[in-house]
Amino acid sequence: MRICVINPNTSPRMTDGVAAAARAVARPDAEIVAVTSPMGPASIESHYDEALAIPGLLRAIAEHPGCDGYLIACFGDPGLDAAREVADAPVLGIAEAAMHFASALGRGFSVVTTLHRTIGRADDLVGHYGFSRQCRGIHACDIGVLDLDNDPTTVETLVQTCRSALIDDRSDAIVLGCAGMADLAERIGTAIGAPVVDGVAAGVGMLTAMAAMGLRTGTASGEFRSPPPKPYTGDLRDFGISSTRTFDTFPTPRPPRAGEPGHPRR
């Protein structure tokens, strides 16, 4: 099976770290395809960044058809619903996957993210995914995304923040709130003596299980069928959708899913 892990920012260095974390937990029969977004911000640390990262994410999915699962390696889970409309396999965000895993590890979990300004987005996702009872708190370490692997105090700061979160929130587990922290989960967990969940590893685990079970995104409600055909203009003109292909610039469309027009078992 092939799992496509997409870094929706444009930092190849972060993609390398995410790829290493994904391959460290992948099943022997799973190939990890690591992709850096072809356009967008260097890091995603605001609503503006997130909005402008989505076209690159969708382009990356279109350029890597035929995978058995797609993982969005950004804790804001940008463009997740749109990605599910255009991908031909299940799509997960790392926040979604990490919260599912952490909710099974005790009474509650705490999230430790990067900058304070991202706490609101993380809180929105906690509620959206239905983990308001399990999530005991969200904390920021105040290290920027691209500084995580440059700041010599990163590990010490994260350990202190995670340890304090466990005590203050009376939590049993920590969720790391950034893909750039993926390679630090084991070190932090050893230091604080509690489970630390990295969403990249959790997402790879969930997607490989889904692929093994033959699961696909459901379209019975109509919401996650291919978007209706229409032209786009200006800088987004290449993202227009025709009746025969997902993006006009990419000649290979995903096949129709069960329930969609053109599927033999519709």
C-alpha positions as CSV (number, residue, x, y, z in Angstrom):
1,M,0.0,0.0,0.0
2,R,1.0,3.6,-0.6
3,I,0.4,6.4,2.0
4,C,0.9,9.9,0.8
5,V,2.0,12.3,3.6
6,I,1.7,15.9,2.5
7,N,3.4,18.8,4.2
8,P,1.1,21.7,3.3
9,N,3.8,24.3,3.8
10,T,6.7,24.8,1.5
11,S,9.6,23.8,3.8
12,P,11.4,20.7,2.4
13,R,13.3,20.4,5.6
14,M,10.1,19.9,7.5
15,T,8.9,17.4,5.0
16,D,12.1,15.4,5.6
17,G,11.4,15.3,9.3
18,V,7.7,14.3,8.8
19,A,8.7,11.6,6.3
20,A,11.2,10.1,8.8
21,A,8.5,10.0,11.5
22,A,6.0,8.4,9.2
23,R,8.5,5.7,8.0
24,A,9.5,4.9,11.5
25,V,6.0,3.6,12.3
26,A,4.9,2.4,8.9
27,R,4.0,-1.3,8.3
28,P,6.6,-3.3,6.2
29,D,4.1,-3.4,3.3
30,A,3.4,0.4,3.4
31,E,5.4,2.8,1.2
32,I,5.4,6.4,2.5
33,V,5.3,9.0,-0.3
34,A,6.3,12.3,1.3
35,V,5.3,15.5,-0.6
36,T,6.1,19.2,-0.1
37,S,3.3,21.5,-1.2
38,P,4.2,23.1,-4.5
39,M,2.9,26.5,-3.5
40,G,1.9,28.4,-0.4
41,P,3.4,29.7,2.9
42,A,6.7,28.6,4.3
43,S,4.9,27.8,7.6
44,I,1.3,27.8,8.7
45,E,0.8,29.9,11.8
46,S,-2.3,32.0,11.1
47,H,-5.7,31.7,9.5
48,Y,-4.3,33.6,6.5
49,D,-1.5,31.0,6.1
50,E,-3.9,28.2,6.4
51,A,-6.3,29.6,3.7
52,L,-3.4,30.1,1.3
53,A,-2.0,26.6,1.9
54,I,-5.1,24.8,0.7
55,P,-4.6,25.2,-3.1
56,G,-1.1,23.7,-2.8
57,L,-2.5,20.8,-0.7
58,L,-5.1,20.1,-3.3
59,R,-2.6,20.3,-6.1
60,A,-0.3,17.8,-4.3
61,I,-3.2,15.3,-4.0
62,A,-4.0,15.7,-7.7
63,E,-0.4,15.1,-8.7
64,H,-0.2,11.9,-6.6
65,P,-3.2,9.8,-7.6
66,G,-3.6,6.1,-6.8
67,C,-2.5,6.2,-3.2
68,D,-4.3,4.2,-0.5
69,G,-4.5,7.2,1.9
70,Y,-3.5,10.8,2.3
71,L,-2.3,12.5,5.5
72,I,-2.3,16.3,5.9
73,A,0.8,17.0,8.1
74,C,-0.3,20.2,9.7
75,F,-2.1,20.4,13.1
76,G,-4.7,22.9,11.8
77,D,-5.9,20.1,9.4
78,P,-6.2,22.7,6.6
79,G,-8.4,21.9,3.6
80,L,-9.4,18.5,5.1
81,D,-13.0,18.5,3.8
82,A,-12.0,19.8,0.3
83,A,-9.3,17.1,0.1
84,R,-11.8,14.4,0.9
85,E,-13.9,15.6,-2.1
86,V,-11.0,15.2,-4.6
87,A,-9.0,12.3,-3.2
88,D,-9.6,8.8,-4.4
89,A,-8.7,7.4,-0.9
90,P,-9.3,8.3,2.7
91,V,-7.8,11.6,4.0
92,L,-6.9,12.4,7.6
93,G,-5.5,15.4,9.3
94,I,-2.8,14.9,12.0
95,A,-4.9,16.7,14.7
96,E,-7.8,14.5,14.0
97,A,-5.7,11.3,14.2
98,A,-3.8,12.4,17.3
99,M,-6.9,13.2,19.3
100,H,-8.5,9.8,18.4
101,F,-5.4,8.0,19.7
102,A,-4.9,10.2,22.8
103,S,-8.6,9.8,23.8
104,A,-8.0,6.1,24.3
105,L,-5.0,6.5,26.6
106,G,-6.6,7.7,29.8
107,R,-9.2,10.1,31.2
108,G,-8.1,13.1,29.2
109,F,-5.3,14.7,27.2
110,S,-3.6,18.0,26.8
111,V,-2.4,19.6,23.6
112,V,0.9,21.4,23.4
113,T,1.3,23.5,20.3
114,T,3.6,26.2,18.9
115,L,2.5,29.8,19.2
116,H,-0.3,31.2,21.4
117,R,-2.1,32.5,18.4
118,T,-2.8,28.9,17.2
119,I,-4.6,27.9,20.4
120,G,-8.0,29.1,19.0
121,R,-7.7,26.9,15.9
122,A,-6.7,23.9,18.0
123,D,-9.7,24.5,20.3
124,D,-12.0,24.7,17.3
125,L,-10.8,21.3,16.1
126,V,-11.2,19.8,19.6
127,G,-14.9,20.7,19.4
128,H,-15.3,19.8,15.8
129,Y,-14.0,16.3,16.3
130,G,-16.1,15.8,19.5
131,F,-13.2,15.7,22.0
132,S,-14.3,18.5,24.2
133,R,-14.7,16.2,27.2
134,Q,-11.4,14.4,26.7
135,C,-9.2,17.5,26.0
136,R,-8.3,19.1,29.3
137,G,-6.3,22.0,28.0
138,I,-4.3,23.6,25.1
139,H,-0.9,25.1,25.8
140,A,1.7,26.9,23.6
141,C,5.5,26.6,23.9
142,D,5.9,29.8,22.0
143,I,8.4,28.4,19.5
144,G,7.7,29.1,15.8
145,V,7.2,26.3,13.4
146,L,10.4,26.8,11.5
147,D,12.4,27.4,14.7
148,L,11.6,24.0,16.2
149,D,14.7,22.4,14.7
150,N,16.9,25.5,15.0
151,D,16.3,26.6,18.6
152,P,18.7,24.7,20.9
153,T,16.1,25.0,23.8
154,T,13.3,23.3,21.8
155,V,13.4,20.0,23.6
156,E,13.8,21.5,27.1
157,T,11.0,24.0,26.5
158,L,8.6,21.3,25.2
159,V,9.4,18.9,28.1
160,Q,8.7,21.7,30.6
161,T,5.5,22.7,28.8
162,C,4.2,19.1,28.5
163,R,5.1,18.3,32.1
164,S,3.2,21.4,33.4
165,A,0.3,20.6,31.1
166,L,-0.1,17.2,32.7
167,I,-0.1,18.6,36.2
168,D,-2.2,21.7,35.5
169,D,-4.8,19.8,33.5
170,R,-4.7,16.5,35.4
171,S,-4.2,14.8,32.0
172,D,-2.9,11.3,31.2
173,A,-1.5,12.0,27.8
174,I,0.0,14.8,25.6
175,V,-0.9,15.6,22.0
176,L,1.9,17.4,20.1
177,G,0.3,20.2,18.1
178,C,2.7,20.6,15.2
179,A,4.0,18.3,12.5
180,G,7.4,19.8,13.2
181,M,7.5,18.1,16.6
182,A,6.9,14.6,15.1
183,D,10.5,13.4,15.7
184,L,10.4,14.5,19.4
185,A,7.5,12.5,20.7
186,E,9.6,9.6,22.1
187,R,12.1,11.8,23.8
188,I,9.5,14.0,25.4
189,G,7.5,10.9,26.5
190,T,10.5,9.4,28.2
191,A,11.3,12.7,29.9
192,I,7.8,13.2,31.3
193,G,6.8,9.6,31.9
194,A,3.5,9.8,30.1
195,P,2.2,8.9,26.6
196,V,3.0,11.5,23.9
197,V,1.1,11.3,20.7
198,D,2.5,12.6,17.4
199,G,-0.2,13.0,14.8
200,V,2.0,12.0,11.9
201,A,2.6,8.5,13.5
202,A,-1.1,8.3,14.5
203,G,-2.3,9.3,11.0
204,V,-0.1,6.7,9.3
205,G,-1.4,4.0,11.6
206,M,-5.0,4.9,11.0
207,L,-4.6,5.2,7.3
208,T,-2.8,1.9,6.9
209,A,-5.6,0.2,8.9
210,M,-8.3,1.8,6.7
211,A,-6.4,0.7,3.6
212,A,-6.2,-2.9,4.9
213,M,-9.9,-2.8,5.6
214,G,-10.7,-1.5,2.1
215,L,-12.4,1.7,3.5
216,R,-13.1,4.8,1.4
217,T,-14.6,8.2,2.1
218,G,-18.4,7.8,2.1
219,T,-20.5,9.7,-0.5
220,A,-24.0,8.5,0.3
221,S,-25.0,11.9,1.7
222,G,-23.7,13.6,-1.4
223,E,-21.4,15.9,0.6
224,F,-18.1,14.3,-0.3
225,R,-18.8,13.5,-4.0
226,S,-16.6,15.3,-6.6
227,P,-17.3,19.0,-6.6
228,P,-19.7,20.2,-9.3
229,P,-18.1,21.2,-12.5
230,K,-17.4,24.9,-13.0
231,P,-14.7,27.2,-14.3
232,Y,-12.3,29.2,-12.0
233,T,-10.7,32.4,-13.0
234,G,-7.6,34.5,-12.3
235,D,-4.8,32.8,-10.4
236,L,-7.1,29.8,-9.7
237,R,-8.1,29.1,-13.3
238,D,-6.1,25.8,-13.3
239,F,-8.3,24.6,-10.4
240,G,-11.5,24.6,-12.4
241,I,-13.3,21.3,-12.5
242,S,-14.8,19.9,-15.7
243,S,-17.2,17.0,-16.1
244,T,-14.4,14.6,-17.0
245,R,-11.5,15.5,-14.7
246,T,-10.8,16.8,-11.2
247,F,-8.6,19.7,-12.1
248,D,-8.5,20.9,-15.8
249,T,-4.7,20.8,-15.9
250,F,-4.5,17.1,-14.7
251,P,-5.8,14.6,-17.3
252,T,-6.3,11.7,-14.8
253,P,-9.5,12.0,-12.8
254,R,-10.3,9.8,-9.8
255,P,-12.8,7.1,-10.6
256,P,-16.4,7.6,-9.4
257,R,-17.1,6.2,-6.0
258,A,-20.1,4.0,-5.2
259,G,-23.3,6.2,-5.4
260,E,-21.8,8.7,-7.8
261,P,-22.8,9.0,-11.5
262,G,-20.6,6.7,-13.7
263,H,-20.1,4.1,-11.0
264,P,-21.2,0.6,-12.2
265,R,-23.0,-0.1,-9.0
266,R,-24.7,3.2,-8.5
